[in-house]
Amino acid sequence: MEIQNISTTARKELIDISDEQDRNYWATRLGVSCEKLKSTVKAVQSMEFSKLKDYLRMEKIKTASTYQRFLNA
């Protein structure tokens, strides 16, 4: 019998936005409002934590003043 060993980093964390408690937990963990979390799920079309986190990180970079100055140069 083989034992499957899945590391915690390889496991996908999925967000359930239909449950209010779960939605509040993940919104807090991502540092966004519940409404922002829902709109991010729609934009990314995924409920995988790592994809949402990456999307929000890129969105934050794009709104940074240094990035905006680079684009306008």
N, CA, C and O atoms as a GROMACS GRO file, in nm:
protein
  292
    1MET      N    1   0.083  -0.118   0.000
    1MET     CA    2   0.000   0.000   0.000
    1MET      C    3   0.088   0.125   0.000
    1MET      O    4   0.177   0.139   0.084
    2GLU      N    5   0.062   0.214  -0.094
    2GLU     CA    6   0.139   0.338  -0.103
    2GLU      C    7   0.074   0.447  -0.020
    2GLU      O    8  -0.048   0.462  -0.019
    3ILE      N    9   0.156   0.521   0.048
    3ILE     CA   10   0.107   0.635   0.125
    3ILE      C   11   0.137   0.761   0.045
    3ILE      O   12   0.251   0.787   0.009
    4GLN      N   13   0.033   0.837   0.018
    4GLN     CA   14   0.053   0.962  -0.055
    4GLN      C   15   0.089   1.071   0.043
    4GLN      O   16   0.019   1.095   0.141
    5ASN      N   17   0.199   1.137   0.015
    5ASN     CA   18   0.244   1.245   0.100
    5ASN      C   19   0.235   1.376   0.022
    5ASN      O   20   0.317   1.403  -0.067
    6ILE      N   21   0.137   1.455   0.054
    6ILE     CA   22   0.119   1.583  -0.013
    6ILE      C   23   0.163   1.693   0.082
    6ILE      O   24   0.109   1.707   0.192
    7SER      N   25   0.261   1.771   0.040
    7SER     CA   26   0.309   1.879   0.126
    7SER      C   27   0.202   1.988   0.134
    7SER      O   28   0.115   1.998   0.048
    8THR      N   29   0.211   2.068   0.238
    8THR     CA   30   0.112   2.174   0.255
    8THR      C   31   0.123   2.279   0.146
    8THR      O   32   0.024   2.344   0.114
    9THR      N   33   0.241   2.297   0.088
    9THR     CA   34   0.255   2.394  -0.020
    9THR      C   35   0.194   2.344  -0.149
    9THR      O   36   0.154   2.424  -0.233
   10ALA      N   37   0.188   2.213  -0.166
   10ALA     CA   38   0.132   2.157  -0.289
   10ALA      C   39  -0.020   2.151  -0.285
   10ALA      O   40  -0.085   2.143  -0.389
   11ARG      N   41  -0.077   2.155  -0.166
   11ARG     CA   42  -0.222   2.150  -0.150
   11ARG      C   43  -0.284   2.282  -0.190
   11ARG      O   44  -0.235   2.389  -0.154
   12LYS      N   45  -0.392   2.276  -0.264
   12LYS     CA   46  -0.461   2.397  -0.305
   12LYS      C   47  -0.560   2.438  -0.198
   12LYS      O   48  -0.637   2.357  -0.147
   13GLU      N   49  -0.556   2.566  -0.163
   13GLU     CA   50  -0.653   2.619  -0.069
   13GLU      C   51  -0.763   2.685  -0.150
   13GLU      O   52  -0.738   2.779  -0.226
   14LEU      N   53  -0.885   2.636  -0.132
   14LEU     CA   54  -0.998   2.689  -0.207
   14LEU      C   55  -1.085   2.774  -0.116
   14LEU      O   56  -1.110   2.739   0.000
   15ILE      N   57  -1.132   2.884  -0.170
   15ILE     CA   58  -1.212   2.980  -0.096
   15ILE      C   59  -1.359   2.957  -0.128
   15ILE      O   60  -1.398   2.950  -0.245
   16ASP      N   61  -1.440   2.946  -0.024
   16ASP     CA   62  -1.585   2.932  -0.042
   16ASP      C   63  -1.648   3.067  -0.012
   16ASP      O   64  -1.669   3.102   0.104
   17ILE      N   65  -1.679   3.143  -0.117
   17ILE     CA   66  -1.734   3.276  -0.095
   17ILE      C   67  -1.884   3.274  -0.066
   17ILE      O   68  -1.942   3.378  -0.035
   18SER      N   69  -1.946   3.158  -0.074
   18SER     CA   70  -2.090   3.150  -0.045
   18SER      C   71  -2.116   3.146   0.105
   18SER      O   72  -2.227   3.177   0.149
   19ASP      N   73  -2.018   3.107   0.183
   19ASP     CA   74  -2.031   3.100   0.328
   19ASP      C   75  -1.974   3.228   0.390
   19ASP      O   76  -1.858   3.262   0.368
   20GLU      N   77  -2.055   3.300   0.467
   20GLU     CA   78  -2.014   3.430   0.521
   20GLU      C   79  -1.891   3.421   0.610
   20GLU      O   80  -1.801   3.504   0.598
   21GLN      N   81  -1.886   3.322   0.698
   21GLN     CA   82  -1.770   3.308   0.786
   21GLN      C   83  -1.643   3.282   0.706
   21GLN      O   84  -1.539   3.341   0.733
   22ASP      N   85  -1.653   3.193   0.610
   22ASP     CA   86  -1.538   3.161   0.525
   22ASP      C   87  -1.495   3.284   0.446
   22ASP      O   88  -1.376   3.314   0.435
   23ARG      N   89  -1.592   3.355   0.392
   23ARG     CA   90  -1.563   3.476   0.314
   23ARG      C   91  -1.493   3.580   0.401
   23ARG      O   92  -1.396   3.643   0.357
   24ASN      N   93  -1.540   3.598   0.524
   24ASN     CA   94  -1.476   3.694   0.616
   24ASN      C   95  -1.333   3.652   0.649
   24ASN      O   96  -1.244   3.736   0.655
   25TYR      N   97  -1.312   3.522   0.672
   25TYR     CA   98  -1.178   3.471   0.703
   25TYR      C   99  -1.081   3.500   0.589
   25TYR      O  100  -0.972   3.553   0.611
   26TRP      N  101  -1.121   3.463   0.466
   26TRP     CA  102  -1.032   3.479   0.352
   26TRP      C  103  -1.010   3.627   0.318
   26TRP      O  104  -0.900   3.665   0.279
   27ALA      N  105  -1.112   3.708   0.332
   27ALA     CA  106  -1.097   3.852   0.306
   27ALA      C  107  -0.996   3.910   0.403
   27ALA      O  108  -0.910   3.989   0.363
   28THR      N  109  -1.005   3.873   0.529
   28THR     CA  110  -0.910   3.921   0.629
   28THR      C  111  -0.770   3.870   0.597
   28THR      O  112  -0.672   3.944   0.606
   29ARG      N  113  -0.759   3.744   0.562
   29ARG     CA  114  -0.628   3.684   0.530
   29ARG      C  115  -0.564   3.753   0.410
   29ARG      O  116  -0.442   3.769   0.406
   30LEU      N  117  -0.646   3.795   0.313
   30LEU     CA  118  -0.593   3.863   0.194
   30LEU      C  119  -0.582   4.014   0.214
   30LEU      O  120  -0.523   4.084   0.132
   31GLY      N  121  -0.638   4.065   0.322
   31GLY     CA  122  -0.630   4.208   0.350
   31GLY      C  123  -0.722   4.293   0.262
   31GLY      O  124  -0.688   4.406   0.227
   32VAL      N  125  -0.838   4.237   0.227
   32VAL     CA  126  -0.934   4.308   0.142
   32VAL      C  127  -1.073   4.298   0.204
   32VAL      O  128  -1.096   4.221   0.298
   33SER      N  129  -1.165   4.375   0.149
   33SER     CA  130  -1.304   4.366   0.194
   33SER      C  131  -1.370   4.243   0.132
   33SER      O  132  -1.316   4.183   0.038
   34CYS      N  133  -1.485   4.206   0.185
   34CYS     CA  134  -1.559   4.092   0.130
   34CYS      C  135  -1.603   4.120  -0.013
   34CYS      O  136  -1.601   4.030  -0.098
   35GLU      N  137  -1.641   4.244  -0.040
   35GLU     CA  138  -1.682   4.280  -0.176
   35GLU      C  139  -1.565   4.271  -0.273
   35GLU      O  140  -1.581   4.226  -0.386
   36LYS      N  141  -1.447   4.314  -0.228
   36LYS     CA  142  -1.327   4.306  -0.312
   36LYS      C  143  -1.292   4.159  -0.337
   36LYS      O  144  -1.251   4.123  -0.447
   37LEU      N  145  -1.308   4.076  -0.237
   37LEU     CA  146  -1.282   3.933  -0.253
   37LEU      C  147  -1.374   3.874  -0.359
   37LEU      O  148  -1.329   3.800  -0.446
   38LYS      N  149  -1.503   3.907  -0.352
   38LYS     CA  150  -1.598   3.854  -0.450
   38LYS      C  151  -1.565   3.904  -0.592
   38LYS      O  152  -1.572   3.826  -0.687
   39SER      N  153  -1.530   4.030  -0.605
   39SER     CA  154  -1.498   4.082  -0.739
   39SER      C  155  -1.368   4.023  -0.792
   39SER      O  156  -1.352   4.006  -0.913
   40THR      N  157  -1.274   3.991  -0.703
   40THR     CA  158  -1.149   3.928  -0.744
   40THR      C  159  -1.175   3.786  -0.794
   40THR      O  160  -1.116   3.742  -0.893
   41VAL      N  161  -1.261   3.713  -0.724
   41VAL     CA  162  -1.296   3.578  -0.768
   41VAL      C  163  -1.358   3.584  -0.908
   41VAL      O  164  -1.327   3.500  -0.993
   42LYS      N  165  -1.444   3.682  -0.932
   42LYS     CA  166  -1.505   3.697  -1.066
   42LYS      C  167  -1.400   3.731  -1.171
   42LYS      O  168  -1.402   3.677  -1.281
   43ALA      N  169  -1.307   3.820  -1.137
   43ALA     CA  170  -1.204   3.863  -1.232
   43ALA      C  171  -1.109   3.749  -1.267
   43ALA      O  172  -1.074   3.730  -1.384
   44VAL      N  173  -1.068   3.674  -1.167
   44VAL     CA  174  -0.970   3.566  -1.186
   44VAL      C  175  -1.040   3.438  -1.236
   44VAL      O  176  -0.977   3.353  -1.298
   45GLN      N  177  -1.168   3.427  -1.209
   45GLN     CA  178  -1.247   3.308  -1.241
   45GLN      C  179  -1.188   3.183  -1.177
   45GLN      O  180  -1.179   3.077  -1.238
   46SER      N  181  -1.149   3.201  -1.053
   46SER     CA  182  -1.093   3.091  -0.974
   46SER      C  183  -1.120   3.119  -0.828
   46SER      O  184  -1.134   3.235  -0.787
   47MET      N  185  -1.128   3.014  -0.749
   47MET     CA  186  -1.143   3.030  -0.605
   47MET      C  187  -1.020   2.975  -0.533
   47MET      O  188  -1.026   2.943  -0.414
   48GLU      N  189  -0.910   2.965  -0.605
   48GLU     CA  190  -0.785   2.915  -0.548
   48GLU      C  191  -0.711   3.031  -0.482
   48GLU      O  192  -0.684   3.132  -0.545
   49PHE      N  193  -0.679   3.014  -0.354
   49PHE     CA  194  -0.616   3.120  -0.275
   49PHE      C  195  -0.492   3.177  -0.341
   49PHE      O  196  -0.476   3.299  -0.348
   50SER      N  197  -0.403   3.092  -0.389
   50SER     CA  198  -0.276   3.140  -0.445
   50SER      C  199  -0.298   3.227  -0.568
   50SER      O  200  -0.225   3.324  -0.588
   51LYS      N  201  -0.396   3.192  -0.652
   51LYS     CA  202  -0.424   3.272  -0.772
   51LYS      C  203  -0.483   3.408  -0.734
   51LYS      O  204  -0.450   3.510  -0.795
   52LEU      N  205  -0.570   3.408  -0.635
   52LEU     CA  206  -0.630   3.534  -0.590
   52LEU      C  207  -0.524   3.624  -0.526
   52LEU      O  208  -0.522   3.745  -0.549
   53LYS      N  209  -0.436   3.564  -0.448
   53LYS     CA  210  -0.331   3.640  -0.382
   53LYS      C  211  -0.238   3.702  -0.485
   53LYS      O  212  -0.200   3.819  -0.472
   54ASP      N  213  -0.200   3.626  -0.587
   54ASP     CA  214  -0.114   3.678  -0.693
   54ASP      C  215  -0.180   3.792  -0.769
   54ASP      O  216  -0.116   3.893  -0.799
   55TYR      N  217  -0.308   3.776  -0.800
   55TYR     CA  218  -0.383   3.879  -0.871
   55TYR      C  219  -0.387   4.008  -0.789
   55TYR      O  220  -0.362   4.116  -0.842
   56LEU      N  221  -0.419   3.996  -0.661
   56LEU     CA  222  -0.427   4.115  -0.575
   56LEU      C  223  -0.290   4.181  -0.559
   56LEU      O  224  -0.281   4.304  -0.552
   57ARG      N  225  -0.184   4.101  -0.554
   57ARG     CA  226  -0.049   4.156  -0.544
   57ARG      C  227  -0.015   4.238  -0.669
   57ARG      O  228   0.040   4.347  -0.660
   58MET      N  229  -0.048   4.183  -0.787
   58MET     CA  230  -0.021   4.254  -0.912
   58MET      C  231  -0.106   4.381  -0.923
   58MET      O  232  -0.060   4.484  -0.973
   59GLU      N  233  -0.229   4.372  -0.877
   59GLU     CA  234  -0.316   4.489  -0.879
   59GLU      C  235  -0.261   4.600  -0.790
   59GLU      O  236  -0.268   4.718  -0.825
   60LYS      N  237  -0.206   4.561  -0.677
   60LYS     CA  238  -0.147   4.659  -0.585
   60LYS      C  239  -0.023   4.724  -0.648
   60LYS      O  240  -0.002   4.844  -0.634
   61ILE      N  241   0.057   4.645  -0.716
   61ILE     CA  242   0.176   4.698  -0.783
   61ILE      C  243   0.136   4.796  -0.892
   61ILE      O  244   0.198   4.901  -0.907
   62LYS      N  245   0.032   4.762  -0.968
   62LYS     CA  246  -0.012   4.847  -1.078
   62LYS      C  247  -0.067   4.981  -1.031
   62LYS      O  248  -0.062   5.079  -1.105
   63THR      N  249  -0.118   4.986  -0.909
   63THR     CA  250  -0.172   5.112  -0.858
   63THR      C  251  -0.066   5.194  -0.783
   63THR      O  252  -0.093   5.308  -0.745
   64ALA      N  253   0.051   5.137  -0.762
   64ALA     CA  254   0.158   5.209  -0.692
   64ALA      C  255   0.205   5.327  -0.777
   64ALA      O  256   0.210   5.318  -0.899
   65SER      N  257   0.240   5.436  -0.711
   65SER     CA  258   0.279   5.559  -0.782
   65SER      C  259   0.406   5.539  -0.864
   65SER      O  260   0.418   5.597  -0.972
   66THR      N  261   0.500   5.460  -0.818
   66THR     CA  262   0.624   5.435  -0.893
   66THR      C  263   0.593   5.367  -1.024
   66THR      O  264   0.649   5.403  -1.128
   67TYR      N  265   0.506   5.269  -1.021
   67TYR     CA  266   0.467   5.197  -1.143
   67TYR      C  267   0.397   5.292  -1.239
   67TYR      O  268   0.422   5.289  -1.360
   68GLN      N  269   0.309   5.376  -1.188
   68GLN     CA  270   0.237   5.471  -1.272
   68GLN      C  271   0.333   5.571  -1.336
   68GLN      O  272   0.316   5.607  -1.453
   69ARG      N  273   0.433   5.616  -1.263
   69ARG     CA  274   0.533   5.709  -1.320
   69ARG      C  275   0.611   5.639  -1.430
   69ARG      O  276   0.644   5.702  -1.531
   70PHE      N  277   0.642   5.511  -1.412
   70PHE     CA  278   0.714   5.434  -1.512
   70PHE      C  279   0.632   5.424  -1.641
   70PHE      O  280   0.686   5.438  -1.751
   71LEU      N  281   0.502   5.400  -1.627
   71LEU     CA  282   0.415   5.389  -1.744
   71LEU      C  283   0.404   5.522  -1.818
   71LEU      O  284   0.395   5.523  -1.941
   72ASN      N  285   0.403   5.631  -1.745
   72ASN     CA  286   0.383   5.762  -1.806
   72ASN      C  287   0.512   5.824  -1.858
   72ASN      O  288   0.509   5.930  -1.921
   73ALA      N  289   0.623   5.761  -1.834
   73ALA     CA  290   0.754   5.817  -1.877
   73ALA      C  291   0.774   5.802  -2.027
   73ALA      O  292   0.877   5.843  -2.080
   0.00000   0.00000   0.00000
